[in-house]
Amino acid sequence: MTARIIDGKQVAAEVRAEVAREVKALAEDGTTVGLATVLVGADPGSRVYVASKHRAAVAAGMLSVDRHLPETATQQEVESVIRELNADPGVSGMILQLPLPDGLDGDAAVEIIDPAKDADGLHPFSLGRLLLSRPAPVAATPQGIMRLLDHYDIETPGKKAVIVGRSFLVGRPLAMLLGAKGVDATVVMTHSRTVDLAAEIASADILVVAIGRPGFVDGTMIKPGATVIDVGINRTDDGIVGDVDFESAVEVAGAITPVPGGVGPMTVACLLANTVRLATQTDRQGRSGH
Protein backbone atom coordinates (compact mmCIF):
# COMPACT_ATOMS: atom_id res chain seq x y z
CA MET A 1 0.00 0.00 0.00
CA THR A 2 1.20 3.51 -0.80
CA ALA A 3 -0.68 6.26 0.97
CA ARG A 4 -2.57 9.04 -0.74
CA ILE A 5 -0.64 12.28 -0.24
CA ILE A 6 -2.62 15.03 1.47
CA ASP A 7 -1.34 18.10 -0.37
CA GLY A 8 -1.49 21.07 1.97
CA LYS A 9 -0.02 23.42 -0.64
CA GLN A 10 -2.90 22.79 -3.04
CA VAL A 11 -5.63 23.19 -0.42
CA ALA A 12 -3.92 26.26 1.07
CA ALA A 13 -3.82 27.86 -2.38
CA GLU A 14 -7.59 27.37 -2.63
CA VAL A 15 -8.12 28.93 0.81
CA ARG A 16 -5.90 31.90 -0.08
CA ALA A 17 -7.83 32.41 -3.31
CA GLU A 18 -11.09 32.46 -1.35
CA VAL A 19 -9.58 34.97 1.06
CA ALA A 20 -8.38 37.21 -1.80
CA ARG A 21 -11.88 37.28 -3.28
CA GLU A 22 -13.38 38.20 0.09
CA VAL A 23 -10.77 40.90 0.71
CA LYS A 24 -11.50 42.41 -2.71
CA ALA A 25 -15.25 42.39 -2.06
CA LEU A 26 -14.78 44.06 1.33
CA ALA A 27 -12.49 46.70 -0.20
CA GLU A 28 -15.18 47.53 -2.76
CA ASP A 29 -17.51 48.15 0.18
CA GLY A 30 -14.96 50.40 1.86
CA THR A 31 -13.63 47.92 4.42
CA THR A 32 -9.87 47.48 4.79
CA VAL A 33 -8.62 44.10 5.97
CA GLY A 34 -5.37 44.37 7.91
CA LEU A 35 -3.17 41.74 9.56
CA ALA A 36 -0.63 42.80 12.18
CA THR A 37 2.16 40.70 13.63
CA VAL A 38 4.18 41.35 16.77
CA LEU A 39 7.60 39.72 16.81
CA VAL A 40 9.96 40.06 19.77
CA GLY A 41 13.61 39.16 19.33
CA ALA A 42 15.52 37.68 16.41
CA ASP A 43 14.76 33.96 16.47
CA PRO A 44 15.48 32.82 12.88
CA GLY A 45 12.55 30.41 12.69
CA SER A 46 10.10 33.00 13.98
CA ARG A 47 11.39 35.63 11.57
CA VAL A 48 10.97 33.30 8.60
CA TYR A 49 7.46 32.34 9.72
CA VAL A 50 6.37 35.95 10.27
CA ALA A 51 7.79 36.94 6.88
CA SER A 52 5.75 34.20 5.21
CA LYS A 53 2.60 35.52 6.88
CA HIS A 54 3.27 39.00 5.57
CA ARG A 55 3.90 37.79 2.03
CA ALA A 56 0.66 35.82 2.10
CA ALA A 57 -1.29 38.77 3.52
CA VAL A 58 0.00 41.15 0.85
CA ALA A 59 -0.67 38.60 -1.90
CA ALA A 60 -4.29 38.37 -0.66
CA GLY A 61 -4.67 42.16 -0.87
CA MET A 62 -4.49 42.79 2.86
CA LEU A 63 -2.80 45.63 4.68
CA SER A 64 0.22 44.11 6.42
CA VAL A 65 1.55 45.65 9.63
CA ASP A 66 4.81 44.37 11.09
CA ARG A 67 5.85 45.38 14.61
CA HIS A 68 9.26 44.04 15.52
CA LEU A 69 10.66 44.60 19.01
CA PRO A 70 14.21 43.85 20.16
CA GLU A 71 15.17 40.94 22.40
CA THR A 72 15.58 43.49 25.21
CA ALA A 73 11.94 44.62 25.07
CA THR A 74 10.12 44.67 28.41
CA GLN A 75 6.74 43.13 29.15
CA GLN A 76 5.28 46.64 29.34
CA GLU A 77 6.66 47.54 25.90
CA VAL A 78 5.23 44.38 24.33
CA GLU A 79 1.82 44.96 25.87
CA SER A 80 1.89 48.63 24.85
CA VAL A 81 2.37 47.66 21.19
CA ILE A 82 -0.52 45.21 21.43
CA ARG A 83 -2.77 47.93 22.88
CA GLU A 84 -1.81 50.27 20.03
CA LEU A 85 -2.81 47.64 17.50
CA ASN A 86 -6.06 47.00 19.39
CA ALA A 87 -6.91 50.67 18.87
CA ASP A 88 -5.84 50.80 15.20
CA PRO A 89 -8.97 50.68 12.98
CA GLY A 90 -6.86 49.46 10.06
CA VAL A 91 -5.94 46.25 11.89
CA SER A 92 -8.61 43.56 11.61
CA GLY A 93 -6.56 40.78 13.18
CA MET A 94 -3.23 40.35 14.91
CA ILE A 95 -0.90 37.65 16.07
CA LEU A 96 1.77 37.64 18.74
CA GLN A 97 4.56 35.34 17.58
CA LEU A 98 5.26 32.79 20.32
CA PRO A 99 7.29 31.85 22.23
CA LEU A 100 8.53 35.19 23.58
CA PRO A 101 12.14 35.55 24.75
CA ASP A 102 13.00 34.36 28.25
CA GLY A 103 11.74 36.64 30.96
CA LEU A 104 8.57 37.66 29.13
CA ASP A 105 5.09 36.28 29.84
CA GLY A 106 3.52 35.17 26.57
CA ASP A 107 0.24 34.11 28.20
CA ALA A 108 -0.24 37.53 29.81
CA ALA A 109 0.58 39.28 26.54
CA VAL A 110 -1.91 37.17 24.55
CA GLU A 111 -4.63 38.15 27.03
CA ILE A 112 -4.05 41.83 26.14
CA ILE A 113 -5.16 41.15 22.55
CA ASP A 114 -8.71 42.30 21.84
CA PRO A 115 -10.64 39.05 21.23
CA ALA A 116 -12.25 40.76 18.24
CA LYS A 117 -8.78 40.88 16.67
CA ASP A 118 -7.56 37.45 17.78
CA ALA A 119 -6.47 36.07 14.39
CA ASP A 120 -4.56 33.21 16.04
CA GLY A 121 -7.60 32.01 18.02
CA LEU A 122 -5.47 31.65 21.16
CA HIS A 123 -7.06 34.22 23.47
CA PRO A 124 -8.79 32.56 26.47
CA PHE A 125 -12.05 34.10 25.27
CA SER A 126 -11.71 32.39 21.87
CA LEU A 127 -10.65 29.06 23.38
CA GLY A 128 -13.53 29.22 25.84
CA ARG A 129 -16.06 29.76 23.07
CA LEU A 130 -14.56 26.84 21.16
CA LEU A 131 -15.07 24.66 24.22
CA LEU A 132 -18.73 25.76 24.31
CA SER A 133 -19.18 25.18 20.54
CA ARG A 134 -19.85 28.87 19.96
CA PRO A 135 -18.56 30.96 17.04
CA ALA A 136 -15.02 32.23 17.56
CA PRO A 137 -11.69 32.35 15.74
CA VAL A 138 -10.23 28.84 15.75
CA ALA A 139 -6.48 28.32 16.16
CA ALA A 140 -5.05 28.25 12.65
CA THR A 141 -3.25 24.89 12.72
CA PRO A 142 -6.19 22.84 14.07
CA GLN A 143 -8.48 24.67 11.66
CA GLY A 144 -6.15 23.81 8.80
CA ILE A 145 -6.12 20.15 9.79
CA MET A 146 -9.91 20.05 9.79
CA ARG A 147 -9.98 21.68 6.38
CA LEU A 148 -7.60 19.03 5.02
CA LEU A 149 -9.73 16.19 6.40
CA ASP A 150 -12.81 17.71 4.82
CA HIS A 151 -11.16 18.38 1.47
CA TYR A 152 -9.92 14.81 1.17
CA ASP A 153 -13.22 13.31 2.37
CA ILE A 154 -11.62 11.61 5.36
CA GLU A 155 -14.46 10.00 7.32
CA THR A 156 -14.60 11.07 10.96
CA PRO A 157 -17.92 9.87 12.48
CA GLY A 158 -17.23 6.98 14.83
CA LYS A 159 -13.54 6.91 13.94
CA LYS A 160 -10.87 6.85 16.62
CA ALA A 161 -8.68 9.94 16.44
CA VAL A 162 -5.46 9.80 18.45
CA ILE A 163 -3.61 13.07 19.03
CA VAL A 164 0.00 12.82 20.17
CA GLY A 165 0.62 16.10 22.00
CA ARG A 166 -1.58 18.24 24.25
CA SER A 167 -0.47 21.83 23.61
CA PHE A 168 -3.03 24.63 23.59
CA LEU A 169 -1.69 25.53 20.12
CA VAL A 170 -2.70 22.24 18.50
CA GLY A 171 -3.66 19.24 20.65
CA ARG A 172 -6.33 20.63 22.91
CA PRO A 173 -8.27 22.77 20.40
CA LEU A 174 -8.03 20.01 17.79
CA ALA A 175 -9.52 17.54 20.26
CA MET A 176 -12.54 19.84 20.64
CA LEU A 177 -12.96 20.14 16.86
CA LEU A 178 -12.66 16.42 16.16
CA GLY A 179 -15.09 15.52 18.93
CA ALA A 180 -17.68 18.17 18.03
CA LYS A 181 -21.18 17.32 16.86
CA GLY A 182 -21.18 16.76 13.13
CA VAL A 183 -17.57 15.56 13.18
CA ASP A 184 -18.17 12.90 15.80
CA ALA A 185 -14.75 11.28 16.11
CA THR A 186 -13.85 9.49 19.33
CA VAL A 187 -10.80 11.43 20.49
CA VAL A 188 -7.88 10.21 22.60
CA MET A 189 -5.32 12.88 23.48
CA THR A 190 -2.00 11.32 24.43
CA HIS A 191 1.19 12.74 25.92
CA SER A 192 4.51 11.81 27.50
CA ARG A 193 2.82 10.17 30.52
CA THR A 194 0.40 8.04 28.50
CA VAL A 195 0.62 4.37 29.44
CA ASP A 196 1.49 2.21 26.38
CA LEU A 197 1.54 5.11 23.95
CA ALA A 198 2.50 2.77 21.12
CA ALA A 199 -0.75 0.82 21.56
CA GLU A 200 -2.80 4.01 21.40
CA ILE A 201 -1.00 5.10 18.24
CA ALA A 202 -1.55 1.69 16.65
CA SER A 203 -5.29 1.89 17.33
CA ALA A 204 -5.81 5.23 15.53
CA ASP A 205 -7.96 5.57 12.44
CA ILE A 206 -6.83 9.20 12.35
CA LEU A 207 -3.42 9.88 13.86
CA VAL A 208 -2.23 13.44 14.51
CA VAL A 209 1.38 13.77 15.68
CA ALA A 210 2.39 17.11 17.22
CA ILE A 211 5.12 16.28 19.69
CA GLY A 212 8.16 18.07 18.26
CA ARG A 213 10.42 15.01 17.94
CA PRO A 214 11.82 14.11 14.51
CA GLY A 215 10.62 10.74 13.22
CA PHE A 216 8.95 9.85 16.52
CA VAL A 217 6.35 7.68 14.76
CA ASP A 218 7.36 5.22 12.04
CA GLY A 219 5.47 2.86 9.78
CA THR A 220 5.66 -0.09 12.18
CA MET A 221 3.55 1.84 14.70
CA ILE A 222 0.70 2.84 12.38
CA LYS A 223 -2.57 1.02 11.78
CA PRO A 224 -2.74 -0.02 8.10
CA GLY A 225 -4.93 2.39 6.19
CA ALA A 226 -4.91 5.09 8.88
CA THR A 227 -4.88 8.78 8.04
CA VAL A 228 -1.69 10.35 9.38
CA ILE A 229 -1.44 14.09 10.00
CA ASP A 230 2.12 15.20 10.77
CA VAL A 231 2.24 18.60 12.49
CA GLY A 232 5.96 18.46 13.28
CA ILE A 233 8.42 20.94 11.79
CA ASN A 234 11.92 19.95 12.90
CA ARG A 235 15.05 21.53 11.47
CA THR A 236 17.80 18.92 11.15
CA ASP A 237 21.06 18.51 9.27
CA ASP A 238 19.04 16.74 6.59
CA GLY A 239 16.59 19.63 6.27
CA ILE A 240 13.07 20.06 7.63
CA VAL A 241 11.44 16.82 8.74
CA GLY A 242 8.25 15.93 10.56
CA ASP A 243 7.41 13.99 13.70
CA VAL A 244 6.57 11.00 11.47
CA ASP A 245 9.12 9.00 9.50
CA PHE A 246 7.51 9.65 6.14
CA GLU A 247 9.35 7.01 4.10
CA SER A 248 8.16 4.11 6.25
CA ALA A 249 4.75 5.57 7.11
CA VAL A 250 3.74 6.21 3.50
CA GLU A 251 3.89 2.46 2.85
CA VAL A 252 1.36 1.71 5.60
CA ALA A 253 -0.99 4.68 5.92
CA GLY A 254 -4.07 5.24 3.80
CA ALA A 255 -3.42 8.99 3.60
CA ILE A 256 -0.59 11.14 4.94
CA THR A 257 0.61 14.74 5.04
CA PRO A 258 4.20 15.39 3.92
CA VAL A 259 6.61 17.69 5.72
CA PRO A 260 7.09 20.25 4.36
CA GLY A 261 4.01 20.88 2.24
CA GLY A 262 1.29 19.43 4.46
CA VAL A 263 -0.06 21.18 7.54
CA GLY A 264 2.33 24.14 7.42
CA PRO A 265 0.82 25.96 4.42
CA MET A 266 -2.65 25.48 5.90
CA THR A 267 -1.68 27.29 9.09
CA VAL A 268 -0.84 30.49 7.22
CA ALA A 269 -3.90 30.21 4.96
CA CYS A 270 -6.28 29.75 7.89
CA LEU A 271 -4.70 32.68 9.71
CA LEU A 272 -5.67 34.83 6.72
CA ALA A 273 -9.16 33.33 6.71
CA ASN A 274 -9.56 34.21 10.39
CA THR A 275 -8.49 37.79 9.68
CA VAL A 276 -11.13 38.21 6.97
CA ARG A 277 -13.84 36.83 9.27
CA LEU A 278 -12.82 39.24 12.00
CA ALA A 279 -12.92 42.15 9.54
CA THR A 280 -16.42 41.13 8.49
CA GLN A 281 -17.62 40.89 12.09
CA THR A 282 -16.10 44.24 13.03
CA ASP A 283 -17.65 45.86 9.96
CA ARG A 284 -21.06 44.39 10.75
CA GLN A 285 -20.91 45.53 14.37
CA GLY A 286 -19.52 48.94 13.45
CA ARG A 287 -16.91 48.57 16.15
CA SER A 288 -14.22 46.28 17.50
CA GLY A 289 -15.28 44.28 20.52
CA HIS A 290 -16.98 41.12 21.72
N, C-alpha and C positions, 0 to 999 in steps of 0.2 A: 504494500500500500504506500502511495506517495500522497501526502496531504495536499488539499487545496490551499493555495496561498491567499491569505486575507490581506489584500493590498490597501494599506492605509493611505498611501499617496493618492491613489485613484479616488477613494471615497472623500478624502480631505479636499481634493480639488473640486469635487462636486459641492461640498459644504461651502467652500470659499466662493464659488460662483454664485450660490444662493445668497450668501452674505453681500456680495458686491451688488447684486440686483436690488436687495433690500436697502442698502446704503444709498444707491442712486435714487430710488423711489422716495426715500426720506429727504434727501437733498432737494428734490424737486418740490417737496412740500415745505421747505425751509428749515428742516431739522438737520443739524450737523451731528455726525456720529464720531466721537473721539475716544481713543484708547490711550490711557496713560500708564506708564510703568515707573516704578520706583526701584532703583538698584543701588544697593549700598556696598561699597568695596569694589574689588577688582578680580573676583573669582572668574577664571577664564570660561568655565562652563556656563556660569550665569550670564556672562556678557554675551556669549554666543547665542544663548537661548533668548535673551531679551532682544538682541538684534534681529533674530528670526521673526519675533513677534511684530517688531516695527515694520519689517519688510512686508509681512503679510497684511498688516493693517493698511499701509500705504497702497499696496496692490489692490485692496478691496475698496479704495476710495475714502478711507477713514482719515481723520485728523490723528496724527501720532505725536504724543507728548512723552518725552524721555526725561526723567529726573534722575540724575546720577549723583550720589553722595559719596564722599571719600570714606575709606575704611575707618577714619577717626571720628566719623559723625556720632553725635550723642543720640540717646533715645529721644530727647526733646526735639532735636533737629529733624529726625526721621518723622516723628509724629506731626511736626509743624508742616512739613511738605505734604503729608497726607491730608491734613486739614485744608491746605490751600487748594489741593485738587478736588476735595469734596465741594468746595465753594465755587469752582470753576465751571460755568455753564457749558463750556465747550467740551468738557470731559464727561462722556456717558458711562464709561467703565474704567476701572483701574486695577492694577495688580501690584502687589508688593512681592518682589522676587525673594524667595526663601531658599535656604536659611540665611538669616542675617549674620554678620560677623560676631564673634565671641564678645560677650558683654552686653549685647542688645537683646531685647525681649520681643521676638517675632510675634508671639501670641497677642501681646498687649498692643503692638502696632497694628496688627490685622483688625483688632476690635475698634480702632479709630476710623477705619474705612466706613463711609456711609453705605449701609446695606443696599441702597438703591444704585450704588456704583460698584458693587462687588462682582467684578467680571470673573474672578477666580472661583466664586462660590464657596469660599472658605470662612466667611464671617460666621460666628456662632448663630446669628439670626438666620442665615441661609441654610446652615446645616440643620438647625432646629426645624425649619419648615420642611426640609427634605424628610426628616424623621417622621413628621406628621402628614406626609404625602400632600403637602400644599405647594402651590407654585412658588418657585424661587430659582435663582441661578444655581446650576448644578456644577460641581467641580469638573473642570474641563476634561481631565483624563478619564474618569469614570463615564462621563457623558460620551466621550469619544468611543469608548469600548462598547457601550450600548448601541451606538450608531453602527458600529462595525457588525455586531451580531444581527442587527435588524437588516442591514444591507445584504448580508450574505445568507439571510433566511435560516439562521441558526436557531433551532427550536429550543425554547427555554421552559415551557410549562412542564412541571413534574421532573425536570432534569436536575441532577445534583451538580451544583456549582461550588467548587472549592477554590477559595481565595487564599493564596500564600502571602501573608503580610496584612497588617492591621492598622496601617497609618491612616490619619484623617485626610490625607491627600488622595488616597486611592482605595485602600481596603474597606474602610468603614462606610464611606458613601456608596461605594459600588455594591456592598452587601445590601444596603437599603434598596437600591435600584433593581437588583436582580430578584429580590424577594417581594417586590411590590406587586399589587394586584394588576393583572394583565400581563405580567412577565412570569410570575409564579414559579420561579426556580426554588429549589430547596438549597439554602446557602449554608456552607460551613466555612467559617473564617478561621484559618489556622495561623500559627505563629511559632516562635522559637521554643515555646514550652508545650506545644502540642504533643501528646503521647502518640507514638507511631505515626509520625507525619507522613512517612512513605505510603502507609496504607490509605490514608485520607487522599493523598495525591492520586493513587492508583484507582480510586473509586470515582473520580470526577468525570462527569460527562462534559463539563465545561471547566477548564482549569485556567485560573488567572494567577500568574506568578509575578509578584511585586516585592521582592525581598532584598534586591540590591547585591546579589552575589552571582558573579559570572558562572553560567553553566550549571546552576544549582540543580536543575531538573534535567534529566536526560531521557532518552527514548525508552529505556528499560523500566522507567517509573510510571509511564503514561498508559492509561487505558486505551486499547486499540480503538480508533475511530473518534477519540475525544477531540473537542475543540480546545486549542491551546492559545491563550492570549498572554504574550510576553511583554510585560511592562518595563522590564529592566533596561537601563542604558548604562553600560559599564565601559569605561575607557581603559583599554588594555594595550599592551605592546603590539597586539595583532589587530588593533582598531577597536571600533565600538561593537560590543557584543551584548546579548541579552542575558536574562537569568535562566534561560532555557538553552540547552545544547541543541541548536537548530538542526545540525546535520543528522543526529540520531533521532530526534523527535519527529522530523518531517517524514520519516519512514513508518511511523506508527500512528500519528495523529490523523484525524479526519480533515481538520482544517487548522491552520497555524498562522500567526503573525510573524513576519520576519523582523529582525533588528539589524540595521535601521530600516525604516520604511513601513512599519506597522502602526503601533499605537502613537508614536511620537508625532507624526504629522496631524493626527486627529486632535491632539491636545491643543495645538495652536489654532486649528480651524474652529474648534468648539469654543475657545476663548473669544474669537471674533464673533461667533454666533451669539454668545452671551451678551457681548457688548451691544450688538444691534437690538436684542430684546430689551435690554435696560434702557436704551435710547427711546425705544417705542413706548415703554411704560412711563418714562419721565415726560415724554411729549404728551401722552394721553392725560397724565395727571396735572400737567402744567407746572410741575415742580419736581424737585428731587427729594425723595423721602420714602418712608415705608409705613 
